[in-house]
Structures are given as C-alpha cells and as structure tokens.
C-alpha cells in the first residue's frame, strides 16, 4: 500500500493536512479503509 497519498494540484503533488476520514461502503456503511 501507499505510505503517503496526495493530490496533483496545479502541476504539484500536495499532501493533505489534518485528520483523515474513514471510507464507507455506501451499500451497507461498513468501513473500507
């Protein structure tokens, strides 16, 4: 898996800041990641 995830914005890779959020399965609302 990736250690760091980021967004490619305006020609640059940028990392997020702050607390992350859980990713939910919309069918049953179980946590995916």
PyMOL Python script that loads the backbone (N, CA, C, O; Angstrom):
from pymol import cmd

cmd.read_pdbstr("""\
ATOM      1  N   UNK A   1       0.850  -1.187   0.000  1.00  0.00           N
ATOM      2  CA  UNK A   1       0.000   0.000   0.000  1.00  0.00           C
ATOM      3  C   UNK A   1       0.886   1.237   0.000  1.00  0.00           C
ATOM      4  O   UNK A   1       2.090   1.173   0.245  1.00  0.00           O
ATOM      5  N   UNK A   2       0.256   2.340  -0.279  1.00  0.00           N
ATOM      6  CA  UNK A   2       0.969   3.607  -0.292  1.00  0.00           C
ATOM      7  C   UNK A   2       1.176   4.124   1.127  1.00  0.00           C
ATOM      8  O   UNK A   2       0.280   4.032   1.966  1.00  0.00           O
ATOM      9  N   UNK A   3       2.354   4.663   1.386  1.00  0.00           N
ATOM     10  CA  UNK A   3       2.607   5.251   2.697  1.00  0.00           C
ATOM     11  C   UNK A   3       2.029   6.654   2.788  1.00  0.00           C
ATOM     12  O   UNK A   3       1.478   7.046   3.817  1.00  0.00           O
ATOM     13  N   UNK A   4       2.162   7.407   1.695  1.00  0.00           N
ATOM     14  CA  UNK A   4       1.633   8.772   1.669  1.00  0.00           C
ATOM     15  C   UNK A   4       0.767   8.936   0.430  1.00  0.00           C
ATOM     16  O   UNK A   4       1.152   8.529  -0.666  1.00  0.00           O
ATOM     17  N   UNK A   5      -0.368   9.516   0.606  1.00  0.00           N
ATOM     18  CA  UNK A   5      -1.242   9.818  -0.520  1.00  0.00           C
ATOM     19  C   UNK A   5      -1.252  11.318  -0.717  1.00  0.00           C
ATOM     20  O   UNK A   5      -1.033  12.074   0.230  1.00  0.00           O
ATOM     21  N   UNK A   6      -1.502  11.752  -1.935  1.00  0.00           N
ATOM     22  CA  UNK A   6      -1.531  13.176  -2.198  1.00  0.00           C
ATOM     23  C   UNK A   6      -2.439  13.490  -3.364  1.00  0.00           C
ATOM     24  O   UNK A   6      -3.035  12.607  -3.980  1.00  0.00           O
ATOM     25  N   UNK A   7      -2.525  14.772  -3.644  1.00  0.00           N
ATOM     26  CA  UNK A   7      -3.329  15.272  -4.748  1.00  0.00           C
ATOM     27  C   UNK A   7      -2.414  16.006  -5.712  1.00  0.00           C
ATOM     28  O   UNK A   7      -1.516  16.732  -5.284  1.00  0.00           O
ATOM     29  N   UNK A   8      -2.632  15.824  -7.010  1.00  0.00           N
ATOM     30  CA  UNK A   8      -1.860  16.542  -8.018  1.00  0.00           C
ATOM     31  C   UNK A   8      -2.656  17.783  -8.380  1.00  0.00           C
ATOM     32  O   UNK A   8      -3.615  17.712  -9.148  1.00  0.00           O
ATOM     33  N   UNK A   9      -2.259  18.916  -7.828  1.00  0.00           N
ATOM     34  CA  UNK A   9      -2.987  20.168  -7.995  1.00  0.00           C
ATOM     35  C   UNK A   9      -2.068  21.204  -8.616  1.00  0.00           C
ATOM     36  O   UNK A   9      -0.985  21.478  -8.099  1.00  0.00           O
ATOM     37  N   UNK A  10      -2.507  21.778  -9.730  1.00  0.00           N
ATOM     38  CA  UNK A  10      -1.779  22.866 -10.386  1.00  0.00           C
ATOM     39  C   UNK A  10      -0.327  22.481 -10.671  1.00  0.00           C
ATOM     40  O   UNK A  10       0.583  23.287 -10.473  1.00  0.00           O
ATOM     41  N   UNK A  11      -0.113  21.248 -11.135  1.00  0.00           N
ATOM     42  CA  UNK A  11       1.216  20.798 -11.514  1.00  0.00           C
ATOM     43  C   UNK A  11       2.118  20.378 -10.372  1.00  0.00           C
ATOM     44  O   UNK A  11       3.305  20.146 -10.596  1.00  0.00           O
ATOM     45  N   UNK A  12       1.603  20.271  -9.154  1.00  0.00           N
ATOM     46  CA  UNK A  12       2.413  19.877  -7.999  1.00  0.00           C
ATOM     47  C   UNK A  12       1.694  18.819  -7.180  1.00  0.00           C
ATOM     48  O   UNK A  12       0.468  18.826  -7.070  1.00  0.00           O
ATOM     49  N   UNK A  13       2.480  17.904  -6.604  1.00  0.00           N
ATOM     50  CA  UNK A  13       1.918  16.932  -5.670  1.00  0.00           C
ATOM     51  C   UNK A  13       1.818  17.587  -4.315  1.00  0.00           C
ATOM     52  O   UNK A  13       2.796  18.135  -3.807  1.00  0.00           O
ATOM     53  N   UNK A  14       0.641  17.532  -3.730  1.00  0.00           N
ATOM     54  CA  UNK A  14       0.417  18.132  -2.414  1.00  0.00           C
ATOM     55  C   UNK A  14      -0.152  17.075  -1.481  1.00  0.00           C
ATOM     56  O   UNK A  14      -1.016  16.287  -1.866  1.00  0.00           O
ATOM     57  N   UNK A  15       0.343  17.071  -0.252  1.00  0.00           N
ATOM     58  CA  UNK A  15      -0.168  16.136   0.739  1.00  0.00           C
ATOM     59  C   UNK A  15      -1.264  16.811   1.546  1.00  0.00           C
ATOM     60  O   UNK A  15      -1.312  18.035   1.660  1.00  0.00           O
ATOM     61  N   UNK A  16      -2.121  16.007   2.089  1.00  0.00           N
ATOM     62  CA  UNK A  16      -3.190  16.538   2.920  1.00  0.00           C
ATOM     63  C   UNK A  16      -2.671  16.937   4.291  1.00  0.00           C
ATOM     64  O   UNK A  16      -1.554  16.595   4.680  1.00  0.00           O
ATOM     65  N   UNK A  17      -3.493  17.654   4.999  1.00  0.00           N
ATOM     66  CA  UNK A  17      -3.143  18.015   6.368  1.00  0.00           C
ATOM     67  C   UNK A  17      -4.374  17.794   7.235  1.00  0.00           C
ATOM     68  O   UNK A  17      -5.506  17.838   6.752  1.00  0.00           O
ATOM     69  N   UNK A  18      -4.147  17.564   8.484  1.00  0.00           N
ATOM     70  CA  UNK A  18      -5.267  17.355   9.384  1.00  0.00           C
ATOM     71  C   UNK A  18      -5.644  15.894   9.487  1.00  0.00           C
ATOM     72  O   UNK A  18      -4.950  15.013   8.978  1.00  0.00           O
ATOM     73  N   UNK A  19      -6.740  15.659  10.147  1.00  0.00           N
ATOM     74  CA  UNK A  19      -7.218  14.306  10.414  1.00  0.00           C
ATOM     75  C   UNK A  19      -7.888  13.715   9.178  1.00  0.00           C
ATOM     76  O   UNK A  19      -8.575  14.420   8.439  1.00  0.00           O
ATOM     77  N   UNK A  20      -7.686  12.432   8.960  1.00  0.00           N
ATOM     78  CA  UNK A  20      -8.335  11.746   7.853  1.00  0.00           C
ATOM     79  C   UNK A  20      -9.736  11.299   8.221  1.00  0.00           C
ATOM     80  O   UNK A  20     -10.155  11.410   9.373  1.00  0.00           O
ATOM     81  N   UNK A  21     -10.445  10.800   7.243  1.00  0.00           N
ATOM     82  CA  UNK A  21     -11.812  10.313   7.436  1.00  0.00           C
ATOM     83  C   UNK A  21     -11.885   8.856   6.999  1.00  0.00           C
ATOM     84  O   UNK A  21     -11.139   8.438   6.112  1.00  0.00           O
ATOM     85  N   UNK A  22     -12.760   8.093   7.601  1.00  0.00           N
ATOM     86  CA  UNK A  22     -12.992   6.719   7.177  1.00  0.00           C
ATOM     87  C   UNK A  22     -13.701   6.706   5.824  1.00  0.00           C
ATOM     88  O   UNK A  22     -14.502   7.591   5.523  1.00  0.00           O
ATOM     89  N   UNK A  23     -13.395   5.686   5.007  1.00  0.00           N
ATOM     90  CA  UNK A  23     -14.079   5.490   3.729  1.00  0.00           C
ATOM     91  C   UNK A  23     -15.145   4.433   3.963  1.00  0.00           C
ATOM     92  O   UNK A  23     -14.845   3.331   4.422  1.00  0.00           O
ATOM     93  N   UNK A  24     -16.392   4.771   3.646  1.00  0.00           N
ATOM     94  CA  UNK A  24     -17.517   3.878   3.916  1.00  0.00           C
ATOM     95  C   UNK A  24     -18.063   3.255   2.642  1.00  0.00           C
ATOM     96  O   UNK A  24     -18.086   3.888   1.587  1.00  0.00           O
ATOM     97  N   UNK A  25     -18.500   2.012   2.752  1.00  0.00           N
ATOM     98  CA  UNK A  25     -19.213   1.336   1.680  1.00  0.00           C
ATOM     99  C   UNK A  25     -20.634   1.899   1.684  1.00  0.00           C
ATOM    100  O   UNK A  25     -21.332   1.770   2.690  1.00  0.00           O
ATOM    101  N   UNK A  26     -21.084   2.521   0.587  1.00  0.00           N
ATOM    102  CA  UNK A  26     -22.413   3.130   0.582  1.00  0.00           C
ATOM    103  C   UNK A  26     -23.556   2.113   0.653  1.00  0.00           C
ATOM    104  O   UNK A  26     -24.673   2.467   1.030  1.00  0.00           O
ATOM    105  N   UNK A  27     -23.288   0.859   0.293  1.00  0.00           N
ATOM    106  CA  UNK A  27     -24.342  -0.155   0.310  1.00  0.00           C
ATOM    107  C   UNK A  27     -24.728  -0.571   1.727  1.00  0.00           C
ATOM    108  O   UNK A  27     -25.903  -0.785   2.023  1.00  0.00           O
ATOM    109  N   UNK A  28     -23.711  -0.684   2.613  1.00  0.00           N
ATOM    110  CA  UNK A  28     -24.020  -1.162   3.962  1.00  0.00           C
ATOM    111  C   UNK A  28     -23.347  -0.335   5.069  1.00  0.00           C
ATOM    112  O   UNK A  28     -23.458  -0.663   6.250  1.00  0.00           O
ATOM    113  N   UNK A  29     -22.665   0.714   4.684  1.00  0.00           N
ATOM    114  CA  UNK A  29     -21.998   1.645   5.604  1.00  0.00           C
ATOM    115  C   UNK A  29     -20.896   1.010   6.442  1.00  0.00           C
ATOM    116  O   UNK A  29     -20.568   1.519   7.514  1.00  0.00           O
ATOM    117  N   UNK A  30     -20.312  -0.109   5.964  1.00  0.00           N
ATOM    118  CA  UNK A  30     -19.157  -0.678   6.656  1.00  0.00           C
ATOM    119  C   UNK A  30     -17.909   0.111   6.257  1.00  0.00           C
ATOM    120  O   UNK A  30     -17.852   0.685   5.169  1.00  0.00           O
ATOM    121  N   UNK A  31     -16.917   0.137   7.138  1.00  0.00           N
ATOM    122  CA  UNK A  31     -15.684   0.886   6.889  1.00  0.00           C
ATOM    123  C   UNK A  31     -14.799   0.085   5.938  1.00  0.00           C
ATOM    124  O   UNK A  31     -14.510  -1.085   6.187  1.00  0.00           O
ATOM    125  N   UNK A  32     -14.365   0.729   4.834  1.00  0.00           N
ATOM    126  CA  UNK A  32     -13.491   0.088   3.855  1.00  0.00           C
ATOM    127  C   UNK A  32     -12.025   0.365   4.165  1.00  0.00           C
ATOM    128  O   UNK A  32     -11.191  -0.535   4.069  1.00  0.00           O
ATOM    129  N   UNK A  33     -11.710   1.589   4.533  1.00  0.00           N
ATOM    130  CA  UNK A  33     -10.308   1.968   4.806  1.00  0.00           C
ATOM    131  C   UNK A  33     -10.259   3.037   5.864  1.00  0.00           C
ATOM    132  O   UNK A  33      -9.176   3.490   6.234  1.00  0.00           O
TER     133      UNK A  33
END
""", "prot")
cmd.dss("prot")
cmd.show_as("cartoon", "prot")
cmd.util.cbc("prot")
cmd.orient("prot")
